Amino acid sequence: MTEQFKTVYEGGAGEIVEKKSRFIATIRPVETEEEALSFIEEMRKKYWDARHNCWAYVLGERQEILRCSDDGEPSQTAGKPMMDVLTGAGLTNTAAVVTRYFGGTLLGTGGLVRAYSAAVQEGLKNSRIITKHWGTRLRIGTDYNGIGKLQYLFGQRQIPIMDAEYTDKVRFVVLAPVSRVSEITKAVTEATSGQAVITEEESLYYAVVDGEYLCFP
């Protein structure tokens, strides 16, 4: 698994006008090629009267799948520049459709490249982009003497406490980046003089959205 990657959490739209041609960009998070193609078809139906509905999408944690289409524009003037904006922003699992309503004036290849790129950039400005991190849930049990030490340790290392249970013992569920599990385990063991019981649970992707930690199975 990739330790972290950027993606669109909430899609958005943006529009630019170049020599009376309207370029409307729509951005959408997608997880599969089927989702991407369904989104493209949805935009084609929505903007059925437009001259072009050009598209690009990037899939895979390492941007393994790259697809794009000029949809009738001169080769390499629409889809590829759109895809270059997505990959250049470090995004994956993201699709973009740029709808063009022709304004009557030819823009030339350079003008088209700039217009389609700018439209995607405008759409991304109005989207919410997050970074997903690959992490592991750790369940940690200790006695009441260890509460303050562990809370301080987690706060100092910016490790979120996802859940806490106070019975005869104290049980914390925390979320740690996979690359830091050994470090956190060692620190907890030292802080509690070896009294803490640490169990590694499932690994998953998580992200911080509006100050909250969200998990993605």
PAKOL-198431 format. One line per 4 residues: number of its first residue (from 1); their letters; for each residue y, x, z of N, C-alpha, C. Coordinates in steps of 0.001 Angstrom, whole numbers, always signed. Layout:
# PAKOL-198431
NUM = A = Y,X,Z,Y,X,Z,Y,X,Z  ...
# end
This chain:
# PAKOL-198431
1 = MTEQ = -1196,+834,+0,+0,+0,+0,+1255,+875,+0  +2293,+388,-667,+3577,+1070,-652,+4261,+829,+692  +4823,+1883,+1268,+5420,+1760,+2594,+6573,+762,+2604  +7345,+706,+1512,+8412,-288,+1432,+8824,-487,-27
5 = FKTV = +9372,-1657,-318,+9917,-1915,-1647,+10973,-3005,-1547  +11855,-3027,-2537,+12936,-4018,-2588,+12550,-5165,-3512  +12944,-6354,-3122,+12683,-7515,-3954,+13735,-8584,-3688  +13722,-9614,-4499,+14639,-10740,-4306,+13995,-11741,-3354
9 = YEGG = +14698,-12100,-2309,+14206,-13090,-1349,+14644,-14491,-1781  +15895,-14614,-2177,+16417,-15870,-2718,+17135,-15572,-4028  +16705,-16246,-5085,+17308,-16023,-6387,+18703,-16605,-6477  +19414,-16184,-7496,+20771,-16675,-7705,+21096,-16717,-9188
13 = AGEI = +22330,-17047,-9501,+22767,-17132,-10896,+24159,-16538,-11022  +24459,-16078,-12208,+25783,-15541,-12485,+26111,-15720,-13951  +27388,-15718,-14284,+27794,-15944,-15674,+28949,-15027,-16033  +28901,-14506,-17256,+30024,-13773,-17811,+30335,-14348,-19192
17 = VEKK = +31553,-14140,-19667,+31950,-14567,-21009,+32452,-13349,-21755  +31901,-13138,-22940,+32282,-11998,-23768,+32569,-12503,-25177  +33842,-12421,-25591,+34255,-12899,-26917,+33744,-14310,-27186  +33952,-15158,-26206,+33615,-16581,-26257,+32122,-16880,-26174
21 = SRFI = +31280,-15849,-26141,+29853,-16076,-25895,+29623,-16154,-24389  +28876,-17178,-23963,+28538,-17319,-22537,+27169,-16699,-22273  +27094,-15884,-21239,+25836,-15268,-20829,+25547,-15733,-19393  +24539,-16565,-19239,+24201,-17144,-17935,+22911,-16498,-17443
25 = ATIR = +23000,-15770,-16345,+21821,-15101,-15783,+21247,-15914,-14630  +19939,-16071,-14634,+19237,-16719,-13531,+18186,-15746,-13008  +18194,-15508,-11705,+17279,-14559,-11074,+16314,-15322,-10185  +15041,-14915,-10189,+14047,-15634,-9388,+13005,-14638,-8844
29 = PVET = +12619,-14767,-7564,+11494,-13964,-7068,+10189,-14509,-7634  +9289,-13632,-8045,+7990,-14040,-8581,+6924,-13080,-8055  +5719,-13585,-7889,+4628,-12759,-7373,+3592,-12423,-8446  +3518,-13227,-9512,+2509,-13034,-10545,+3136,-13235,-11921
33 = EEEA = +2388,-12814,-12954,+2870,-13041,-14321,+2919,-14527,-14634  +1975,-15290,-14072,+1970,-16740,-14305,+3262,-17364,-13773  +3680,-16924,-12579,+4934,-17437,-12009,+6125,-17044,-12873  +6109,-15816,-13354,+7221,-15333,-14180,+7309,-16130,-15475
37 = LSFI = +6179,-16330,-16128,+6171,-17050,-17404,+6544,-18518,-17210  +6125,-19097,-16080,+6491,-20482,-15784,+8000,-20605,-15575  +8580,-19632,-14900,+10023,-19611,-14682,+10771,-19488,-16012  +10293,-18603,-16889,+10927,-18424,-18200,+10884,-19732,-18996
41 = EEMR = +9736,-20400,-18962,+9601,-21672,-19680,+10530,-22728,-19088  +10675,-22713,-17766,+11579,-23649,-17088,+13021,-23450,-17567  +13432,-22197,-17712,+14791,-21902,-18170,+14974,-22288,-19637  +13928,-22092,-20435,+14013,-22496,-21848,+14226,-23995,-21981
45 = KKYW = +13556,-24750,-21133,+13707,-26211,-21181,+15080,-26628,-20664  +15543,-25947,-19616,+16845,-26277,-19047,+17968,-25997,-20039  +17865,-24843,-20706,+18898,-24442,-21673,+18339,-24532,-23100  +17790,-25669,-23419,+17113,-25859,-24704,+18057,-25720,-25896
49 = DARH = +19357,-25959,-25646,+20311,-25934,-26753,+20994,-24575,-26933  +20563,-23575,-26173,+21180,-22247,-26269,+20605,-21463,-27440  +21368,-20497,-27928,+20907,-19670,-29052,+19764,-18748,-28612  +19879,-18178,-27415,+18869,-17228,-26929,+18610,-17436,-25441
53 = NCWA = +17352,-17255,-25054,+16963,-17167,-23641,+16146,-15870,-23495  +16844,-14788,-23257,+16199,-13482,-23149,+15722,-13278,-21717  +14668,-12477,-21556,+14108,-12361,-20206,+13509,-10989,-19937  +13324,-10738,-18653,+12670,-9502,-18205,+12105,-9758,-16816
57 = YVLG = +10957,-9147,-16535,+10444,-9221,-15164,+9707,-7936,-14800  +9699,-7683,-13508,+9069,-6479,-12947,+8145,-6935,-11827  +6896,-6479,-11867,+5909,-6870,-10865,+5175,-5652,-10314  +4663,-5797,-9105,+3873,-4725,-8503,+4696,-3890,-7542
61 = ERQE = +4060,-3460,-6466,+4766,-2702,-5442,+5385,-1421,-5989  +4780,-873,-7028,+5306,+348,-7655,+5858,+63,-9052  +6255,-1178,-9279,+6802,-1602,-10574,+5802,-1343,-11705  +4518,-1660,-11438,+3480,-1362,-12421,+3574,-2220,-13686
65 = ILRC = +4056,-3448,-13563,+4102,-4358,-14714,+5545,-4592,-15118  +5861,-4227,-16363,+7215,-4395,-16905,+7114,-5166,-18215  +7779,-6305,-18303,+7746,-7111,-19522,+9163,-7579,-19835  +9468,-7696,-21128,+10793,-8199,-21499,+10771,-8729,-22927
69 = SDDG = +11783,-9517,-23263,+11898,-10093,-24604,+13361,-10212,-25000  +13644,-9872,-26266,+14994,-10030,-26810,+15242,-11442,-27335  +14184,-12228,-27489,+14282,-13622,-27939,+15234,-13802,-29121  +15023,-12984,-30147,+15805,-13156,-31374,+17041,-12288,-31471
73 = EPSQ = +17480,-11686,-30375,+18587,-10732,-30456,+18072,-9443,-31107  +18954,-8607,-31633,+18508,-7333,-32205,+17667,-6538,-31207  +16653,-5863,-31709,+15716,-5133,-30853,+16419,-4196,-29873  +15953,-4250,-28622,+16419,-3356,-27549,+17839,-3659,-27049
77 = TAGK = +18401,-4818,-27441,+19780,-5109,-27017,+19857,-6098,-25849  +18731,-6688,-25465,+18787,-7721,-24420,+17729,-7497,-23341  +16453,-7704,-23689,+15393,-7613,-22695,+15310,-6269,-21998  +15341,-5199,-22790,+15228,-3860,-22201,+16418,-3532,-21301
81 = PMMD = +17655,-3769,-21713,+18772,-3539,-20793,+18676,-4383,-19518  +18192,-5620,-19649,+18008,-6461,-18476,+16990,-5848,-17524  +15876,-5395,-18094,+14831,-4778,-17277,+15326,-3487,-16630  +16145,-2740,-17367,+16689,-1495,-16818,+17559,-1758,-15587
85 = VLTG = +18263,-2885,-15574,+19074,-3234,-14397,+18166,-3517,-13203  +17079,-4264,-13447,+16150,-4589,-12357,+15494,-3331,-11796  +14969,-2494,-12682,+14295,-1276,-12208,+15295,-293,-11620  +16490,-239,-12197,+17513,+665,-11685,+17962,+294,-10276
89 = AGLT = +17870,-999,-9955,+18209,-1463,-8610,+17034,-1288,-7653  +15912,-758,-8175,+14743,-541,-7332,+13972,-1803,-7010  +14168,-2861,-7811,+13559,-4151,-7513,+12183,-4309,-8139  +11348,-5096,-7494,+10096,-5520,-8085,+9839,-6974,-7700
93 = NTAA = +8781,-7548,-8285,+8472,-8970,-8074,+9714,-9832,-8304  +10389,-9522,-9390,+11649,-10189,-9721,+11705,-10485,-11216  +12195,-11672,-11560,+12353,-12053,-12971,+13799,-12463,-13226  +14249,-12201,-14449,+15609,-12572,-14853,+15568,-13204,-16232
97 = VVTR = +16296,-14283,-16400,+16497,-14899,-17712,+18001,-14942,-17963  +18415,-14458,-19118,+19827,-14561,-19491,+19925,-15469,-20711  +20633,-16556,-20538,+20832,-17552,-21584,+22156,-17258,-22283  +22117,-17215,-23624,+23352,-16965,-24365,+23725,-18157,-25223
101 = YFGG = +24943,-18621,-25017,+25538,-19599,-25920,+26498,-18829,-26817  +26172,-18772,-28090,+26931,-17951,-29046,+28350,-18480,-29215  +29312,-17549,-29175,+30715,-17950,-29263,+31333,-17790,-30631  +30522,-17367,-31616,+31030,-17261,-32981,+31443,-15863,-33398
105 = TLLG = +31479,-14924,-32464,+31881,-13558,-32785,+30737,-12607,-32476  +30358,-11782,-33455,+29297,-10801,-33233,+29793,-9714,-32284  +28915,-9298,-31381,+29304,-8303,-30382,+28859,-6886,-30741  +27936,-6772,-31706,+27399,-5448,-32014,+26356,-5051,-30976
109 = TGGL = +25549,-4048,-31297,+24450,-3679,-30395,+24968,-3196,-29043  +25982,-2363,-29049,+26528,-1871,-27786,+27109,-2980,-26937  +27787,-3911,-27582,+28370,-5034,-26856,+27310,-5929,-26250  +26218,-6134,-26987,+25122,-6954,-26456,+24472,-6295,-25251
113 = VRAY = +24212,-4998,-25363,+23596,-4274,-24252,+24458,-4405,-22994  +25755,-4209,-23156,+26658,-4298,-22001,+26705,-5711,-21441  +26724,-6705,-22319,+26829,-8092,-21870,+25570,-8536,-21115  +24407,-8244,-21666,+23170,-8657,-20990,+22984,-7913,-19673
117 = SAAV = +23344,-6639,-19645,+23265,-5869,-18396,+24213,-6444,-17355  +25439,-6713,-17770,+26444,-7230,-16836,+26060,-8601,-16297  +25447,-9419,-17143,+25044,-10747,-16700,+23989,-10651,-15601  +23001,-9777,-15774,+21965,-9605,-14745,+22584,-9076,-13453
121 = QEGL = +23501,-8132,-13583,+24177,-7598,-12392,+24927,-8699,-11651  +25531,-9592,-12405,+26260,-10714,-11797,+25284,-11649,-11087  +24139,-11886,-11717,+23122,-12741,-11086,+22592,-12124,-9799  +22410,-10808,-9801,+21905,-10134,-8602,+22921,-10175,-7463
125 = KNSR = +24212,-10148,-7821,+25247,-10240,-6784,+25137,-11550,-6004  +24655,-12578,-6686,+24548,-13897,-6075,+23139,-14201,-5577  +22297,-13176,-5528,+20941,-13319,-5006,+20853,-12591,-3666  +19840,-12925,-2903,+19618,-12215,-1643,+18479,-11225,-1830
129 = IITK = +18785,-9962,-1628,+17813,-8897,-1829,+17385,-8352,-468  +16080,-8161,-299,+15557,-7644,+957,+14653,-6437,+691  +14394,-5689,+1736,+13415,-4600,+1680,+12212,-5001,+2510  +11046,-5034,+1895,+9810,-5336,+2612,+9174,-4026,+3078
133 = HWGT = +8781,-3992,+4343,+8161,-2814,+4931,+6698,-3123,+5240  +5836,-2128,+5033,+4421,-2285,+5353,+4228,-1905,+6819  +3807,-2872,+7632,+3711,-2630,+9061,+2407,-3127,+9656  +2209,-2823,+10933,+1010,-3232,+11667,+1424,-3901,+12974
137 = RLRI = +781,-5015,+13275,+990,-5650,+14571,+208,-4879,+15628  +865,-4572,+16723,+205,-3929,+17857,+266,-4879,+19047  -895,-5154,+19642,-946,-5955,+20868,-1095,-4993,+22034  -172,-5063,+22964,-125,-4098,+24053,-173,-4826,+25387
141 = GTDY = -1174,-4503,+26196,-1302,-5096,+27520,-1009,-4057,+28591  -262,-4460,+29595,+77,-3538,+30679,+313,-4340,+31957  +500,-3641,+33079,+851,-4346,+34304,+2369,-4479,+34387  +2828,-5170,+35421,+4257,-5465,+35511,+5110,-4222,+35739
145 = NGIG = +4503,-3152,+36192,+5256,-1911,+36389,+5723,-1301,+35070  +5051,-1690,+33982,+5365,-1070,+32687,+6368,-1831,+31847  +6809,-3007,+32311,+7673,-3853,+31485,+8950,-3131,+31071  +9699,-2657,+32042,+10986,-2035,+31744,+10853,-824,+30857
149 = KLQY = +9841,-4,+31124,+9634,+1204,+30327,+9351,+857,+28867  +8504,-151,+28673,+8139,-513,+27299,+9306,-1188,+26576  +10024,-2062,+27261,+11176,-2703,+26625,+12213,-1655,+26201  +12432,-683,+27058,+13368,+398,+26723,+12840,+1210,+25541
153 = LFGQ = +11557,+1510,+25568,+10944,+2308,+24495,+11077,+1591,+23150  +10752,+293,+23133,+10813,-457,+21868,+12250,-579,+21373  +13174,-824,+22290,+14576,-925,+21900,+15106,+380,+21351  +14753,+1481,+21995,+15214,+2801,+21583,+14703,+3156,+20188
157 = RQIP = +13482,+2735,+19901,+12860,+3086,+18615,+12980,+1971,+17571  +13735,+926,+17895,+13954,-210,+16988,+12635,-821,+16526  +11751,-1044,+17474,+10470,-1703,+17218,+10576,-3128,+17756  +10531,-4142,+16901,+10740,-5524,+17356,+9572,-6063,+18182
161 = IMDA = +9902,-6766,+19261,+8896,-7487,+20042,+8769,-8877,+19427  +7616,-9162,+18842,+7413,-10431,+18150,+6985,-11543,+19111  +6322,-11155,+20199,+5846,-12149,+21156,+5630,-11459,+22499  +5748,-12203,+23577,+5522,-11674,+24921,+4856,-12750,+25773
165 = EYTD = +3877,-12332,+26561,+3134,-13259,+27415,+3077,-12670,+28818  +3452,-13483,+29796,+3488,-13010,+31174,+2513,-13846,+32011  +1369,-13268,+32330,+392,-13931,+33208,+80,-12950,+34339  -1193,-12713,+34584,-1526,-11685,+35573,-1184,-10300,+35042
169 = KVRF = -1136,-10199,+33721,-717,-8978,+33036,+436,-9317,+32095  +1020,-8307,+31519,+2050,-8500,+30505,+1463,-8105,+29158  +1661,-8958,+28160,+1152,-8646,+26822,+2292,-8768,+25814  +2532,-7680,+25113,+3539,-7657,+24065,+2853,-7591,+22708
173 = VVLA = +3424,-8280,+21733,+3027,-8079,+20334,+4242,-7492,+19633  +4082,-6295,+19086,+5191,-5626,+18406,+4798,-5330,+16968  +5793,-5050,+16169,+5581,-4774,+14752,+6104,-3380,+14458  +5209,-2503,+14014,+5587,-1109,+13767,+5278,-729,+12326
177 = PVSR = +6155,+39,+11677,+5807,+562,+10353,+4487,+1333,+10436  +3650,+1180,+9437,+2336,+1832,+9453,+2468,+3329,+9699  +3488,+3938,+9117,+3666,+5383,+9252,+4022,+5803,+10677  +4403,+4823,+11532,+4822,+5160,+12894,+3858,+4646,+13963
181 = VSEI = +2716,+4107,+13544,+1781,+3540,+14518,+1306,+4598,+15507  +936,+5778,+15007,+459,+6845,+15896,+1550,+7267,+16877  +2772,+7389,+16366,+3906,+7768,+17217,+4136,+6739,+18326  +4126,+5447,+17973,+4373,+4393,+18949,+3229,+4322,+19956
185 = TKAV = +1997,+4444,+19473,+830,+4411,+20368,+907,+5527,+21400  +1251,+6709,+20935,+1368,+7859,+21840,+2483,+7639,+22854  +3635,+7134,+22401,+4773,+6911,+23295,+4448,+5865,+24355  +3755,+4784,+23966,+3378,+3727,+24913,+2405,+4287,+25952
189 = TEAT = +1445,+5062,+25486,+458,+5658,+26392,+1145,+6563,+27414  +2071,+7379,+26950,+2782,+8287,+27859,+3676,+7512,+28830  +4351,+6473,+28340,+5282,+5708,+29178,+4566,+4953,+30293  +3309,+4593,+30042,+2557,+3811,+31040,+1476,+4654,+31723
193 = SGQA = +1565,+5968,+31546,+581,+6893,+32154,-850,+6502,+31801  -1015,+6055,+30555,-2346,+5740,+30056,-2885,+4388,+30496  -2054,+3575,+31154,-2524,+2292,+31675,-2510,+1184,+30617  -1710,+1325,+29568,-1592,+264,+28564,-2837,+190,+27693
197 = VITE = -3205,-1034,+27355,-4304,-1262,+26411,-3675,-1636,+25073  -3929,-839,+24050,-3279,-1021,+22754,-4321,-1412,+21709  -4081,-2520,+21043,-4991,-2990,+20001,-4222,-3138,+18698  -4739,-2515,+17640,-4137,-2685,+16314,-4668,-3969,+15694
201 = EESL = -3751,-4843,+15296,-4150,-6079,+14626,-3921,-5943,+13127  -3589,-7031,+12450,-3501,-6964,+10985,-2266,-6199,+10510  -2388,-5652,+9307,-1250,-5019,+8643,-672,-6009,+7641  +654,-5985,+7496,+1320,-6940,+6609,+2712,-6429,+6265
205 = YYAV = +3318,-7086,+5291,+4700,-6758,+4949,+5641,-7587,+5812  +6764,-6968,+6195,+7781,-7689,+6948,+9161,-7252,+6460  +10142,-8075,+6762,+11522,-7773,+6367,+12468,-8360,+7399  +13669,-7814,+7442,+14705,-8332,+8329,+15625,-9220,+7496
209 = VDGE = +15708,-10492,+7870,+16545,-11464,+7156,+17443,-12152,+8176  +18746,-11994,+8002,+19711,-12575,+8939,+19421,-12192,+10385  +19023,-10945,+10576,+18768,-10447,+11924,+17413,-10831,+12492  +16629,-11594,+11736,+15297,-11996,+12184,+14224,-11265,+11382
213 = YLCF = +13081,-11025,+12041,+11966,-10382,+11368,+11054,-11452,+10779  +10854,-11390,+9474,+9958,-12315,+8797,+8729,-11558,+8314  +7562,-12184,+8482,+6298,-11565,+8051,+5808,-12221,+6774  +5221,-11406,+5925,+4696,-11892,+4636,+3237,-11496,+4533
217 = P = +2305,-12466,+4652,+887,-12142,+4603,+476,-11552,+3269
# end
